[in-house]
Amino acid sequence: MNEIAESEKNVLAKTYLSLMPRLIGGKRVSDTVYFHSSLLAEQSAEIRQLASDAQEISCIKNTDFNVVRFSLKQPQVALLKYLDYFKDPFPTLASSMLVNLENKTCSSTSFLNQKNPPILHRKELLLASNHPEKLLFEALTVSLTNHQ
């Protein structure tokens, strides 16, 4: 790889990492932050652009994902599709498109035929504070937490 391309990658990585502390809301798990796609509207233009870049690199449509996962350590964005996000209390993960913004590469994984696909818990954390479903999902979490 030539020095210019390597320099561009370094700038992209530094820019990406400098934007991560500016994420608003979302569900933090280890070194990642999850958002429902509707929460992107509350993010800065630069963060929305990262999600848009990931979508462009992966060539998937808005209807092919409903959750965006940002890595806090490297310039990677995953576009995730959960089945029946608003209907199922614990939706299952149908597919994942992992996009490396630095290399402009992506890899997809389907979970549709897995016997035990990942499920989403505490999905209210992925929504904006004024989302109409947020209180319902919070009540579900509280009721299940109180029954333990």
KOLFIMAR-223393 format. One line per field, with one value per atom (N, C-alpha, C): residue number from 1; residue in one letter; atom name; z, y, x. Coordinates in Angstrom, 2 decimals, decimal comma. Each point is the difference from the previous one (the first is absolute). Layout:
# KOLFIMAR-223393
num [NUM | ...]
residu [a | ...]
atome [CA | ...]
c3 [Z | ...]
c2 [Y | ...]
c1 [X | ...]
# end
This chain:
# KOLFIMAR-223393
num [1 | 1 | 1 | 2 | 2 | 2 | 3 | 3 | 3 | 4 | 4 | 4 | 5 | 5 | 5 | 6 | 6 | 6 | 7 | 7 | 7 | 8 | 8 | 8 | 9 | 9 | 9 | 10 | 10 | 10 | 11 | 11 | 11 | 12 | 12 | 12 | 13 | 13 | 13 | 14 | 14 | 14 | 15 | 15 | 15 | 16 | 16 | 16 | 17 | 17 | 17 | 18 | 18 | 18 | 19 | 19 | 19 | 20 | 20 | 20 | 21 | 21 | 21 | 22 | 22 | 22 | 23 | 23 | 23 | 24 | 24 | 24 | 25 | 25 | 25 | 26 | 26 | 26 | 27 | 27 | 27 | 28 | 28 | 28 | 29 | 29 | 29 | 30 | 30 | 30 | 31 | 31 | 31 | 32 | 32 | 32 | 33 | 33 | 33 | 34 | 34 | 34 | 35 | 35 | 35 | 36 | 36 | 36 | 37 | 37 | 37 | 38 | 38 | 38 | 39 | 39 | 39 | 40 | 40 | 40 | 41 | 41 | 41 | 42 | 42 | 42 | 43 | 43 | 43 | 44 | 44 | 44 | 45 | 45 | 45 | 46 | 46 | 46 | 47 | 47 | 47 | 48 | 48 | 48 | 49 | 49 | 49 | 50 | 50 | 50 | 51 | 51 | 51 | 52 | 52 | 52 | 53 | 53 | 53 | 54 | 54 | 54 | 55 | 55 | 55 | 56 | 56 | 56 | 57 | 57 | 57 | 58 | 58 | 58 | 59 | 59 | 59 | 60 | 60 | 60 | 61 | 61 | 61 | 62 | 62 | 62 | 63 | 63 | 63 | 64 | 64 | 64 | 65 | 65 | 65 | 66 | 66 | 66 | 67 | 67 | 67 | 68 | 68 | 68 | 69 | 69 | 69 | 70 | 70 | 70 | 71 | 71 | 71 | 72 | 72 | 72 | 73 | 73 | 73 | 74 | 74 | 74 | 75 | 75 | 75 | 76 | 76 | 76 | 77 | 77 | 77 | 78 | 78 | 78 | 79 | 79 | 79 | 80 | 80 | 80 | 81 | 81 | 81 | 82 | 82 | 82 | 83 | 83 | 83 | 84 | 84 | 84 | 85 | 85 | 85 | 86 | 86 | 86 | 87 | 87 | 87 | 88 | 88 | 88 | 89 | 89 | 89 | 90 | 90 | 90 | 91 | 91 | 91 | 92 | 92 | 92 | 93 | 93 | 93 | 94 | 94 | 94 | 95 | 95 | 95 | 96 | 96 | 96 | 97 | 97 | 97 | 98 | 98 | 98 | 99 | 99 | 99 | 100 | 100 | 100 | 101 | 101 | 101 | 102 | 102 | 102 | 103 | 103 | 103 | 104 | 104 | 104 | 105 | 105 | 105 | 106 | 106 | 106 | 107 | 107 | 107 | 108 | 108 | 108 | 109 | 109 | 109 | 110 | 110 | 110 | 111 | 111 | 111 | 112 | 112 | 112 | 113 | 113 | 113 | 114 | 114 | 114 | 115 | 115 | 115 | 116 | 116 | 116 | 117 | 117 | 117 | 118 | 118 | 118 | 119 | 119 | 119 | 120 | 120 | 120 | 121 | 121 | 121 | 122 | 122 | 122 | 123 | 123 | 123 | 124 | 124 | 124 | 125 | 125 | 125 | 126 | 126 | 126 | 127 | 127 | 127 | 128 | 128 | 128 | 129 | 129 | 129 | 130 | 130 | 130 | 131 | 131 | 131 | 132 | 132 | 132 | 133 | 133 | 133 | 134 | 134 | 134 | 135 | 135 | 135 | 136 | 136 | 136 | 137 | 137 | 137 | 138 | 138 | 138 | 139 | 139 | 139 | 140 | 140 | 140 | 141 | 141 | 141 | 142 | 142 | 142 | 143 | 143 | 143 | 144 | 144 | 144 | 145 | 145 | 145 | 146 | 146 | 146 | 147 | 147 | 147 | 148 | 148 | 148]
residu [m | m | m | n | n | n | e | e | e | i | i | i | a | a | a | e | e | e | s | s | s | e | e | e | k | k | k | n | n | n | v | v | v | l | l | l | a | a | a | k | k | k | t | t | t | y | y | y | l | l | l | s | s | s | l | l | l | m | m | m | p | p | p | r | r | r | l | l | l | i | i | i | g | g | g | g | g | g | k | k | k | r | r | r | v | v | v | s | s | s | d | d | d | t | t | t | v | v | v | y | y | y | f | f | f | h | h | h | s | s | s | s | s | s | l | l | l | l | l | l | a | a | a | e | e | e | q | q | q | s | s | s | a | a | a | e | e | e | i | i | i | r | r | r | q | q | q | l | l | l | a | a | a | s | s | s | d | d | d | a | a | a | q | q | q | e | e | e | i | i | i | s | s | s | c | c | c | i | i | i | k | k | k | n | n | n | t | t | t | d | d | d | f | f | f | n | n | n | v | v | v | v | v | v | r | r | r | f | f | f | s | s | s | l | l | l | k | k | k | q | q | q | p | p | p | q | q | q | v | v | v | a | a | a | l | l | l | l | l | l | k | k | k | y | y | y | l | l | l | d | d | d | y | y | y | f | f | f | k | k | k | d | d | d | p | p | p | f | f | f | p | p | p | t | t | t | l | l | l | a | a | a | s | s | s | s | s | s | m | m | m | l | l | l | v | v | v | n | n | n | l | l | l | e | e | e | n | n | n | k | k | k | t | t | t | c | c | c | s | s | s | s | s | s | t | t | t | s | s | s | f | f | f | l | l | l | n | n | n | q | q | q | k | k | k | n | n | n | p | p | p | p | p | p | i | i | i | l | l | l | h | h | h | r | r | r | k | k | k | e | e | e | l | l | l | l | l | l | l | l | l | a | a | a | s | s | s | n | n | n | h | h | h | p | p | p | e | e | e | k | k | k | l | l | l | l | l | l | f | f | f | e | e | e | a | a | a | l | l | l | t | t | t | v | v | v | s | s | s | l | l | l | t | t | t | n | n | n | h | h | h | q | q | q]
atome [N | CA | C | N | CA | C | N | CA | C | N | CA | C | N | CA | C | N | CA | C | N | CA | C | N | CA | C | N | CA | C | N | CA | C | N | CA | C | N | CA | C | N | CA | C | N | CA | C | N | CA | C | N | CA | C | N | CA | C | N | CA | C | N | CA | C | N | CA | C | N | CA | C | N | CA | C | N | CA | C | N | CA | C | N | CA | C | N | CA | C | N | CA | C | N | CA | C | N | CA | C | N | CA | C | N | CA | C | N | CA | C | N | CA | C | N | CA | C | N | CA | C | N | CA | C | N | CA | C | N | CA | C | N | CA | C | N | CA | C | N | CA | C | N | CA | C | N | CA | C | N | CA | C | N | CA | C | N | CA | C | N | CA | C | N | CA | C | N | CA | C | N | CA | C | N | CA | C | N | CA | C | N | CA | C | N | CA | C | N | CA | C | N | CA | C | N | CA | C | N | CA | C | N | CA | C | N | CA | C | N | CA | C | N | CA | C | N | CA | C | N | CA | C | N | CA | C | N | CA | C | N | CA | C | N | CA | C | N | CA | C | N | CA | C | N | CA | C | N | CA | C | N | CA | C | N | CA | C | N | CA | C | N | CA | C | N | CA | C | N | CA | C | N | CA | C | N | CA | C | N | CA | C | N | CA | C | N | CA | C | N | CA | C | N | CA | C | N | CA | C | N | CA | C | N | CA | C | N | CA | C | N | CA | C | N | CA | C | N | CA | C | N | CA | C | N | CA | C | N | CA | C | N | CA | C | N | CA | C | N | CA | C | N | CA | C | N | CA | C | N | CA | C | N | CA | C | N | CA | C | N | CA | C | N | CA | C | N | CA | C | N | CA | C | N | CA | C | N | CA | C | N | CA | C | N | CA | C | N | CA | C | N | CA | C | N | CA | C | N | CA | C | N | CA | C | N | CA | C | N | CA | C | N | CA | C | N | CA | C | N | CA | C | N | CA | C | N | CA | C | N | CA | C | N | CA | C | N | CA | C | N | CA | C | N | CA | C | N | CA | C | N | CA | C | N | CA | C | N | CA | C | N | CA | C | N | CA | C | N | CA | C | N | CA | C | N | CA | C | N | CA | C | N | CA | C | N | CA | C | N | CA | C | N | CA | C | N | CA | C | N | CA | C | N | CA | C | N | CA | C | N | CA | C | N | CA | C]
c3 [0,00 | 0,00 | 0,00 | -0,76 | -0,07 | 1,25 | 0,21 | 1,21 | 0,08 | -1,13 | 0,01 | 0,49 | -0,53 | 0,42 | 1,48 | 0,48 | 1,42 | 0,85 | -0,45 | 0,72 | 0,07 | -1,11 | -0,02 | 0,98 | 0,10 | 0,96 | 1,43 | 0,28 | 1,35 | 0,35 | -0,95 | 0,23 | 0,25 | -0,82 | 0,18 | 1,37 | 0,41 | 1,30 | 1,12 | -0,08 | 1,05 | 0,03 | -1,16 | -0,07 | 0,59 | -0,40 | 0,52 | 1,52 | 0,52 | 1,46 | 0,73 | -0,62 | 0,65 | 0,06 | -0,87 | 0,00 | 1,01 | 0,38 | 0,86 | 1,36 | 0,64 | 1,25 | -0,18 | -1,25 | -0,27 | -0,25 | 0,08 | -0,18 | 1,10 | -0,38 | 0,95 | 0,19 | 1,25 | 0,30 | -0,47 | -0,16 | -0,46 | 1,15 | -0,36 | 0,97 | -0,14 | 1,08 | -0,01 | 0,52 | -0,82 | 0,35 | -0,34 | 1,02 | -0,18 | -0,78 | -1,16 | -0,81 | -1,17 | 0,16 | -1,08 | 0,54 | -0,91 | 0,32 | -1,05 | 0,47 | -0,88 | -0,04 | -1,19 | -0,19 | -0,87 | 0,32 | -0,99 | -1,10 | -1,23 | -1,11 | 0,19 | 0,72 | 0,23 | 0,89 | 0,82 | 0,89 | -0,76 | -1,20 | -0,81 | -0,22 | -0,04 | -0,23 | 1,08 | 1,20 | 1,10 | 0,04 | -0,90 | -0,02 | -0,86 | 0,17 | -0,80 | -1,48 | -0,86 | -1,44 | -0,31 | 0,74 | -0,24 | 0,35 | 1,08 | 0,40 | -0,98 | -0,39 | -1,01 | -1,29 | -0,32 | -1,22 | 0,10 | 1,19 | 0,16 | -0,29 | 0,52 | -0,26 | -1,48 | -0,61 | -1,43 | -0,83 | 0,39 | -0,69 | 0,10 | 1,18 | 0,19 | -0,88 | -0,08 | -0,84 | -1,47 | -0,40 | -1,40 | -0,34 | 0,87 | -0,24 | -0,08 | 0,86 | 0,05 | -1,07 | -0,61 | -1,05 | 0,51 | 1,26 | 0,48 | 0,15 | -0,06 | 0,07 | 1,46 | 0,21 | 1,34 | 0,62 | -0,81 | 0,52 | 0,36 | -0,33 | 0,29 | 1,37 | 0,75 | 1,36 | 0,84 | 1,31 | 0,90 | 1,24 | 0,13 | 1,11 | -0,58 | 0,54 | -0,41 | 1,22 | -0,19 | 1,09 | -0,38 | 0,85 | -0,20 | 0,91 | -0,55 | 0,80 | 0,59 | 1,25 | 0,65 | -0,15 | -0,53 | -0,06 | -1,41 | -1,00 | -1,38 | -0,93 | -1,19 | -0,90 | -0,67 | 0,81 | -0,48 | 0,43 | -0,92 | 0,24 | -0,45 | 0,84 | -0,38 | -0,21 | -1,08 | -0,30 | 0,26 | 1,02 | 0,49 | -0,30 | -0,30 | -0,25 | 1,07 | 0,87 | 0,99 | -0,49 | 0,11 | -0,46 | 0,98 | -0,53 | 0,80 | 1,21 | -0,24 | 1,09 | 0,93 | -0,55 | 0,83 | 0,47 | -0,58 | 0,39 | 0,99 | -0,19 | 0,83 | 1,22 | 1,20 | 1,19 | -0,03 | -0,58 | -0,11 | -1,42 | -0,92 | -1,41 | -0,25 | -0,99 | -0,37 | -1,12 | 0,03 | -1,02 | -1,26 | -1,11 | -1,27 | -0,80 | -0,02 | -0,81 | 0,52 | -0,37 | 0,38 | -1,20 | -0,26 | -1,04 | 0,72 | 0,11 | 0,67 | -1,04 | 0,19 | -0,98 | 0,64 | -0,65 | 0,41 | -0,83 | 0,63 | -0,71 | -0,47 | 0,71 | -0,34 | -1,31 | -0,13 | -1,19 | -1,06 | 0,38 | -0,89 | -0,43 | 0,99 | -0,23 | 0,91 | -0,33 | 0,86 | -0,05 | 1,04 | 0,07 | 0,62 | -0,52 | 0,49 | 0,67 | 0,97 | 0,71 | 0,12 | -0,33 | 0,17 | 1,23 | 0,81 | 1,21 | -0,13 | -1,18 | -0,19 | 0,23 | -0,33 | 0,13 | 1,25 | 0,87 | 1,24 | 0,99 | 0,73 | 0,99 | 1,16 | 0,34 | 1,14 | -0,39 | -0,82 | -0,44 | 1,15 | -0,09 | 1,05 | 0,08 | 1,22 | 0,20 | 0,64 | -0,14 | 0,50 | 1,30 | 1,03 | 1,30 | 0,19 | 0,82 | 0,36 | -1,24 | -0,93 | -1,26 | 0,16 | 1,14 | 0,24 | 0,01 | 0,34 | 0,03 | -1,39 | -1,02 | -1,37 | -0,60 | 0,72 | -0,53 | 0,57 | -0,71 | 0,49 | 1,23 | 0,85 | 1,24 | -0,25 | -1,14 | -0,29 | -0,95 | -0,25 | -0,89 | 0,65 | -0,75 | 0,60 | 0,61 | -0,40 | 0,54 | 1,19 | 0,28 | 1,02 | 1,38 | 0,43 | 1,33 | 0,11 | -1,06 | 0,01 | 0,17 | -0,74 | 0,10 | 1,36 | 0,57 | 1,34 | 1,03 | -0,12 | 0,92 | -0,07 | -1,19 | -0,16 | 0,75 | -0,18 | 0,67 | 1,51 | 0,50 | 1,45 | 0,54 | -0,71 | 0,50 | 0,03 | -0,97 | -0,01 | 1,03 | 0,24 | 1,00 | 1,39 | 0,24 | 1,33 | 0,28 | -1,02 | 0,21 | 0,21 | 0,01 | 0,20 | 1,45]
c2 [-1,17 | 1,17 | 1,24 | 0,99 | 1,19 | 0,87 | 0,92 | 0,82 | 0,92 | 0,49 | 0,90 | -0,75 | -1,20 | -0,79 | -0,34 | -0,34 | -0,31 | 1,23 | 1,15 | 1,26 | 0,32 | -0,22 | 0,23 | -0,91 | -1,26 | -0,94 | 0,48 | 0,50 | 0,49 | 1,20 | 0,90 | 1,17 | -0,45 | -0,94 | -0,50 | -0,64 | -0,83 | -0,66 | 1,02 | 1,00 | 1,03 | 0,81 | 0,35 | 0,76 | -0,82 | -1,26 | -0,89 | -0,08 | -0,29 | -0,14 | 1,30 | 1,13 | 1,29 | 0,27 | -0,61 | 0,20 | -0,88 | -1,12 | -0,96 | 0,59 | 0,87 | 0,58 | 0,91 | 0,36 | 0,88 | -0,75 | -1,34 | -0,78 | 0,37 | 0,18 | 0,37 | -1,20 | -0,46 | -1,11 | -1,33 | -0,94 | -1,32 | -0,95 | -1,24 | -1,06 | -0,35 | 0,19 | -0,29 | -1,40 | -0,78 | -1,36 | -0,16 | -0,17 | -0,13 | 1,19 | -0,23 | 1,07 | 0,38 | -0,12 | 0,33 | 0,79 | 0,71 | 0,72 | -0,36 | -0,41 | -0,39 | 1,10 | 0,28 | 0,95 | -0,64 | 0,28 | -0,27 | 1,04 | -0,34 | 0,93 | 1,34 | 0,03 | 1,27 | 0,95 | -0,52 | 0,83 | 0,72 | -0,43 | 0,69 | 1,46 | 0,30 | 1,38 | 0,95 | -0,51 | 0,84 | 0,16 | -0,68 | 0,05 | 1,17 | 0,33 | 1,06 | -0,42 | 0,98 | -0,28 | -0,94 | 0,15 | -0,85 | -1,46 | -0,22 | -1,38 | -0,61 | 0,80 | -0,48 | -0,34 | 0,77 | -0,27 | -1,33 | -0,33 | -1,30 | -1,14 | 0,10 | -1,04 | -0,04 | 1,16 | 0,07 | -0,60 | 0,28 | -0,58 | -1,52 | -0,51 | -1,45 | -0,61 | 0,68 | -0,49 | 0,02 | 1,05 | 0,10 | -1,08 | -0,24 | -1,03 | -1,38 | -0,24 | -1,32 | -0,21 | 1,11 | -0,07 | -0,58 | 0,26 | -0,47 | 1,18 | -0,29 | 1,02 | 0,29 | 1,12 | 0,36 | -1,08 | -0,72 | -1,04 | -1,28 | -0,09 | -1,20 | 0,01 | 1,08 | 0,06 | 0,93 | -0,23 | 0,89 | 0,36 | -0,56 | 0,34 | 0,25 | 1,04 | 0,34 | -0,17 | -0,71 | -0,20 | 0,65 | 0,93 | 0,67 | -0,63 | -0,31 | -0,43 | 1,24 | -0,06 | 1,14 | -0,06 | -1,10 | -0,20 | 0,05 | -0,25 | -0,02 | 0,46 | 0,49 | 0,54 | -1,10 | -0,60 | -1,04 | 0,30 | -0,20 | 0,19 | -1,26 | -0,51 | -1,16 | 0,46 | -0,46 | 0,27 | -1,30 | 0,01 | -1,21 | 0,01 | -1,16 | -0,15 | -0,91 | 0,57 | -0,77 | -0,19 | -1,21 | -0,31 | 0,58 | 0,61 | 0,50 | 0,82 | 0,96 | 0,80 | 0,56 | 0,55 | 0,65 | -0,94 | -1,17 | -0,96 | -1,04 | -0,47 | -1,07 | 0,62 | -0,44 | 0,56 | -0,19 | -1,11 | -0,28 | -0,47 | 0,95 | -0,37 | -0,77 | -0,88 | -0,79 | 0,70 | -0,19 | 0,55 | -0,86 | 0,63 | -0,72 | 0,08 | 1,20 | 0,14 | 1,15 | -0,09 | 1,02 | 0,29 | 1,28 | 0,43 | 0,82 | -0,54 | 0,68 | 0,74 | 1,32 | 0,85 | 0,60 | -0,25 | 0,62 | 1,27 | 1,15 | 1,27 | 0,33 | -0,50 | 0,28 | -0,69 | -1,27 | -0,78 | 0,00 | 0,53 | 0,02 | -1,42 | -0,89 | -1,38 | -0,34 | -1,06 | -0,44 | -1,51 | -0,52 | -1,43 | -0,18 | -0,93 | -0,21 | -1,35 | -0,04 | -1,24 | -0,11 | -1,16 | -0,26 | -0,88 | 0,35 | -0,76 | -0,73 | 0,07 | -0,55 | -1,50 | -0,74 | -1,45 | -0,53 | 0,91 | -0,45 | -0,48 | -1,03 | -0,53 | 0,96 | 0,76 | 0,91 | 1,37 | 0,76 | 1,29 | 1,00 | 1,00 | 1,03 | 0,73 | 0,39 | 0,80 | 1,32 | 0,97 | 1,34 | 0,23 | 0,42 | 0,35 | 1,51 | 0,54 | 1,43 | 0,89 | -0,32 | 0,73 | 1,45 | 0,33 | 1,41 | 0,90 | -0,56 | 0,79 | 0,43 | -0,66 | 0,32 | 1,12 | 0,42 | 0,98 | 1,40 | 0,99 | 1,38 | 0,13 | 0,95 | 0,17 | 0,32 | 0,58 | 0,35 | -0,99 | -1,14 | -0,99 | -0,55 | -0,14 | -0,44 | -1,39 | -0,87 | -1,36 | -0,13 | 1,01 | -0,10 | -0,36 | 0,67 | -0,27 | -1,42 | -0,51 | -1,37 | -1,00 | 0,23 | -0,91 | 0,12 | 1,21 | 0,18 | -0,76 | 0,06 | -0,71 | -1,51 | -0,52 | -1,43 | -0,36 | 0,81 | -0,27 | 0,05 | 1,02 | 0,13 | -1,19 | -0,42 | -1,12 | -1,28 | -0,21 | -1,21 | 0,07 | 1,18 | 0,18 | -0,24 | 0,43 | -0,16 | -1,43 | -0,83 | -1,39 | -0,94 | 0,52 | -0,86 | -0,29]
c1 [0,85 | -0,85 | 0,89 | -0,42 | 0,83 | -0,19 | 0,93 | 0,00 | -1,22 | -0,49 | -1,16 | -1,24 | -0,22 | -1,15 | 0,09 | 1,18 | 0,18 | -0,25 | 0,43 | -0,23 | -1,49 | -0,72 | -1,45 | -0,70 | 0,43 | -0,58 | 0,22 | 1,20 | 0,29 | -0,88 | -0,20 | -0,85 | -1,44 | -0,48 | -1,36 | -0,16 | 0,94 | -0,07 | 0,00 | 0,86 | 0,05 | -1,29 | -0,52 | -1,25 | -1,14 | -0,10 | -1,04 | 0,07 | 1,18 | 0,15 | -0,28 | 0,28 | -0,29 | -1,49 | -0,78 | -1,46 | -0,72 | 0,59 | -0,69 | -0,45 | 0,78 | -0,50 | -1,22 | -0,31 | -1,13 | -1,30 | 0,04 | -1,23 | -0,99 | -1,25 | -1,05 | -0,91 | -0,12 | -0,90 | 0,55 | -0,90 | 0,38 | 0,29 | 0,19 | 0,29 | 1,48 | 0,73 | 1,44 | 0,25 | 0,69 | 0,37 | 1,47 | 0,81 | 1,45 | 0,54 | 0,57 | 0,60 | -0,89 | -1,32 | -0,92 | -1,19 | -0,67 | -1,23 | -1,03 | -1,20 | -1,09 | -1,06 | -0,53 | -1,09 | -1,07 | -1,26 | -1,02 | 0,22 | -0,29 | 0,27 | -0,70 | -1,11 | -0,70 | 0,81 | 0,88 | 0,82 | 1,11 | 0,27 | 1,02 | -0,39 | -1,28 | -0,46 | 0,49 | 0,29 | 0,47 | 1,52 | 0,68 | 1,46 | 0,48 | 1,26 | 0,60 | 0,03 | 0,15 | 0,09 | 1,16 | 1,11 | 1,18 | -0,28 | -0,73 | -0,33 | -1,00 | -1,00 | -0,95 | 0,73 | 1,03 | 0,76 | 0,75 | 0,52 | 0,68 | -0,96 | -1,22 | -1,01 | -0,35 | -0,11 | -0,30 | 1,14 | 1,24 | 1,15 | -0,02 | -0,32 | -0,06 | -1,08 | -1,13 | -1,09 | 0,40 | 0,69 | 0,43 | 1,03 | 0,95 | 1,02 | -0,65 | -0,98 | -0,63 | -1,06 | -0,45 | -1,03 | -1,33 | -0,34 | -1,30 | -0,95 | -1,28 | -1,05 | -0,36 | -0,68 | -0,47 | -0,87 | -0,74 | -0,89 | 0,74 | 1,29 | 0,78 | 0,66 | -0,18 | 0,54 | -0,86 | 0,02 | -0,74 | 0,80 | 1,19 | 0,90 | 1,39 | 0,65 | 1,36 | 0,90 | 1,11 | 0,95 | 1,33 | 0,44 | 1,29 | 1,04 | 1,14 | 1,14 | 0,66 | 0,37 | 0,66 | 1,51 | 0,53 | 1,45 | 0,58 | -0,83 | 0,49 | -1,12 | 0,35 | -1,01 | -0,85 | -0,87 | -0,89 | -1,43 | -0,92 | -1,42 | -0,70 | -0,89 | -0,81 | -1,44 | -0,58 | -1,40 | -0,75 | -0,85 | -0,64 | -1,50 | -0,53 | -1,43 | -0,58 | -0,84 | -0,73 | -1,43 | -0,50 | -1,36 | -1,03 | -1,02 | -1,13 | 0,44 | 0,88 | 0,58 | -1,08 | -1,05 | -1,02 | -1,09 | -0,11 | -1,04 | 0,50 | 1,20 | 0,56 | 0,70 | -0,33 | 0,66 | 1,52 | 0,45 | 1,43 | 0,29 | 0,12 | 0,17 | 1,30 | -0,06 | 1,17 | 0,77 | 1,30 | 0,87 | -0,10 | -0,40 | -0,13 | 1,29 | 0,63 | 1,20 | 0,87 | 1,26 | 0,97 | 0,90 | 0,19 | 0,94 | 1,05 | 1,20 | 1,11 | 0,81 | 0,12 | 0,68 | 1,25 | 1,13 | 1,25 | 0,15 | -0,20 | 0,06 | 1,40 | 0,99 | 1,39 | 0,40 | -0,36 | 0,35 | -1,09 | -1,18 | -1,17 | -0,38 | -0,01 | -0,39 | -1,17 | -0,70 | -1,10 | -0,13 | -0,61 | -0,29 | -1,38 | -0,74 | -1,36 | -0,12 | -0,91 | -0,31 | -1,51 | -0,53 | -1,42 | -0,19 | -0,99 | -0,30 | -1,33 | -0,61 | -1,34 | -0,09 | 1,02 | -0,05 | 0,70 | 0,42 | 0,64 | -1,05 | 0,33 | -0,94 | -0,22 | 1,03 | -0,09 | 0,57 | -0,73 | 0,54 | 0,03 | 0,87 | 0,04 | -1,34 | -0,35 | -1,21 | 0,39 | -0,88 | 0,27 | -0,75 | 0,74 | -0,57 | 0,09 | -0,87 | 0,02 | 0,02 | -0,86 | -0,03 | -0,43 | -0,58 | -0,36 | 1,23 | 1,16 | 1,23 | 0,46 | -0,49 | 0,39 | -0,83 | -1,05 | -0,94 | 0,23 | -0,51 | 0,05 | -0,89 | 0,30 | -0,77 | -1,47 | -0,32 | -1,39 | -0,69 | 0,63 | -0,60 | -1,27 | -1,10 | -1,27 | 0,01 | 0,91 | 0,05 | 0,95 | 0,78 | 1,04 | -0,56 | -1,06 | -0,56 | -0,54 | -0,59 | -0,50 | 1,14 | 1,09 | 1,14 | 0,68 | 0,05 | 0,57 | -0,83 | -1,33 | -0,88 | 0,23 | 0,20 | 0,31 | 1,27 | 1,04 | 1,28 | -0,16 | -0,70 | -0,21 | -0,77 | -1,07 | -0,80 | 0,81 | 0,87 | 0,81 | 1,11 | 0,54 | 1,04 | -0,56 | -1,22 | -0,63 | -0,43 | -0,10 | -0,40 | 1,17 | 1,20 | 1,18 | 0,22]
# end
